[in-house]
Amino acid sequence: MTTDNPTALRFFSTGAERLFRVADVTGDDTHGYTEMVTGPWLADKFGRACRGTLGVVMDDVMGHPVNGMTPEGFWAVSTEIHLDFVADPPVDGSVLRAESWVLGRGAQTGLAGGRVVDAQGRLIACGSTRLQTVPLTDPPGAPVVSPDDLDSRVRARSIVELLGAEHACGASGIEFGPSPMLANPMGNIHGGVLLCASEIAGSAALAIDADFRTTSIHISYLRPCPSDEPVTFAPKVVHRGRSLGIVEVSSRNAAGKTCTAATITCSAVH
C-alpha cells in the first residue's frame, strides 16, 4: 500500500500463532518469511493431514509485507485468500518454511502471493491474498487468554481438538464457542482459522469412502467474526462426482450473519 508517510508495523503474535506453531514473520515491505512446526495436531479425526491448517501461516506471511506499509492508525485486513494444495503437510514434527512477496499495491488495497515448502524444499501449497486498509478503532495487540486453556489446546492430538470445535461430518458442519485464543490482533477470529475450519467442514461434507483431498480453497471475508461469540460453519455440496467435488461453506456469527464464504474443491485420490 503506497502512502506518503508509511509506518512499519511489527508482527503481533497471538494465541492463534502459538496453537498453529507459527513463528514471527520477518522481512521487509516486499517479502515476508516465517516457519511452522508440524505435528500430529495437523490431522483430522480420521488421522489424515488437514490441508486447511496452513491457513494461519499463509495468512500471516502473505499479509505482513502489505500491512507493514499501512499508515499509522490503519490496519490491512484480508478480503480474499486463495490457496492451491500440491501435497499434504507432514505431521512428523518437521519444519515448514513460508515466504511471500507483494504483487501490487493501490491507495487502499494490496495483493500478495506466497508459498509453503517442506524441509526438503518441496512445494506443499501456494496462494495469494487480497487486502484492504481499514481505520483502527483500537490499537492492535494480543488478546488476553488463559495460559492454562492455551497450554491444554497446545497438547491437542488433532486439529478439531485444537480448535475446540464441536465437529460432525456431512451437512452438520462445525461449530465452536467463544474462542479468544483463536483471535487476531484486532480481537476477531484469525482469518487463517476461519479458512481452516471452512476446509474441514467442506471436505467432511463429501463421502469419506471416495477419499477426496482438498486441492484448492477460495475464501472471501465479508465481515469481522468476533472471537467472543460462537461461530458455525455450514457446508453445501455443489457437486459430488467420482473424481471431483465442490463444496460451499458459510460461516455465521451469533446473529446469523454471514462472515465468510468459501469454495472448497476436492479431488479423489486414486
N, C-alpha and C positions, 0 to 999 in steps of 0.2 A: 504494500500500500504506500503510495507516494504521498508524502506530506512535507510541509515547509519546515516543520520542527519535530522530526520523529524522535521518539523516546524508546529506547530498547527496554523491553520488559523481561524480567528474569523469569525463569521457569518455576511454576508453582506446583510442587509435588503434593498430591492429596492421598487420601486413603485408596482411591482407585488405582493409582500408580503402585502403591505398596501391594495391594491384593494381586494385581496383574504383573508384578515383578518388573516394572518398567523403570529404568534409571532416568535421571535428569537428562533433558535434552540439551545438547550443546550445539555450537555452530555460530553462524552469523545471519545477516539479513537475506542470504541467498540459499543457504543449505542448513540442514539440521541432522544431528546424529544422536542415536541412543541405542540401548541394548535391552533385551528382555530375557530373563531366565525362565526356561521351560520347566515342566514337571507334571506329575500325574493330575494336578488340578486342572489341566487343559482338557481333560477328557470328559465326554458326556456320560450319561448313566449306562451306556452300552460299552464303555471303555474305549470309544473311538475319539481321536483328537478332534476337538471342536475348532473349526477354522475361524469362527467369529471371535475367538479370544484374541485375535490380532487386532481387533478394533481399537483398543485403547492405545497400543503402541503406535499404530498408524495415524490415528487422530492426533496424538501428541506430536509426533515427529513432523508430520506434514503441516500442521497448523502453526508450529512455533516460529519458523522464519518469517511468516506473514505477520503473525502477532507482534513480532519484535519491531515492526515498523509502524505500529499504530501510534497516534499522538497520545499524550498524557490525558487521562480522563476517558479513554475509549478502550474497547476490547474487540478482538476479532473472533467471531463465532462461526462455526461450521454451518453452512446451509445445505450442503450436499457432500456425501462421501461415496466414492465408487471403489470397490476392491475386486480384483481378479485373483483367484487362487490357482496355484500351479501344483501344490502338494500339501499334505497335512503338516502342520507344525510338529516337531518331535515332542515327546513327553519324557525324555530321559535326563533332564536337568542340564542339558547343553544350553549355550547362549546364542540367541538370535541377534543379528545386527540390523538396525533400521536406519535408513537415510532418506533425506528429502531434498527437493530443490524447488525454487519458486519458478513457476511457469509464466506468470504475468501478474500485474497489479493495476488497479484502477484507483479512482479517487476514494472509493469506499469498499472496494472488493479486492479479492486476491484469489489466485489459483495456484495450487502447488501439487507436485507429484511425489511419489515415494515408493520404496520397496523394502521388503524384508528378506534377508538371506540367512541360511543356516550356518553352522560353524565351519562348513567346508566351502562356503560361498555360493551354494546352490539357491536359486530363486524359490521362495515359498509363496510370496504374494507381492503384487504391485497395485498401485491405485492412484487416485487423485482426490483432492478436496477443494471445494469452493467455499470461501469465507466472506463475511460481510462485517464491516465495522459498526459497532453499536456503542452508545454512550454508557458509561458505568454509573450505576446508581449507588453502589457501594464498592469500596476498594476490594480487589481480589485477594484471596487468601485460602488457606487450608481450613475446611470446616472442622469443628471440634467433634471428635468421635471418641468413644470409649476404647482405651487401649486393650482392655480385656476382650471386647467384641471383635476388634480388629485382629488380635492375635488368634482368636478362635477361627475366624474366617481364613486367615493365612494358612491354617493347618488343614484346610478343606482338601478332600481327595477327588473332587470332581468340580466342574465349572458350575453346575447347578447348586451344589452345596456352597461354593464360594460366593455366588450371587445371593444366597439366602432365599432362593426362589421356590415358590410352590409350582411344581412343574408337572405337566400332563402332556402326553402325546396326542396327536390329532388336533381336532378343532378347538380343544380347550385352551391351548396355548400356554402362556406363562404369566404368573403374577408374583410380584413381590411388594412388601410393605415399605414404609418409610425407611430409607437407607442413606443416611448422611455419609457413610463411609464410601458410597459409590458416587459421590458428588464431584463436580469440577470446582475450580476456584471461585465460581460465582454462586455456588450452593445448589446448582441444578444437577441432575443426573448426568454423568460424563457421557459425551456423545459416543465414545467408543464402547461404553457399557450398553447403551441403547442399541448400537449396531450388533453387539454380541448377542444380546437377548433376542433381538429380531431374527438373527440367523438360527439360533437354537429353535425358536418357535416355528420358523419356516421349514427347516429341514425335518423336524419331527412330524410335521403335518403330512409328509409323504410316506408311502408304505415302507416300513422298515425292511421288509424282505427284498425290496428292489435294490437295497444298498446304494441309495443315492448319496452323493457327496456334493457339497456346495462348490460351484465353480465361480460364481460372482454374486455380489450384493451391491445394490444401489439404494442408499437411504437419503431421504430429504427430511430436514429438521424444520418443522412448521412453527413450533412454539417451544419455549423452555419447559422442561419437565421437572418440577420441584422435587428435590430429594427427600423432603419431609412429608410426602404424600405417597400413597400406594400407586402403582402403575401396572397396567395389564398389557399384554402383547397378544393380539388376536390374529391368527393366520387364516388366509383364504386361498385355497388351492385354485389356481387359474388353469393349470394344465398338468396332467399326470400321464405321461406316455411310458413306453418301455425303456427309453433311454434318456428322456428329458422331463424335468418337472419345473414348474414355475409357481411360486407362492408369493402372495402379497401379505405383508404383516403390518398392522397398525398398532401403535402404542397409544394408550389413552390415560389421561390423568384422572384424579378422583372425581372431577366434574364431568367426565365422559368426553372431554375434548381431545381431539387427535393431536398428539405431539410429534410423532414421526410416521412416515410412510415409507416402507421398504419393499423392494422386489428382490426375491432370492431365486436364483437359477441354480438348479442341481442337475447333475448328470449321473447316470447309473454306472457303477464300476463293474466291468466285465472281467 
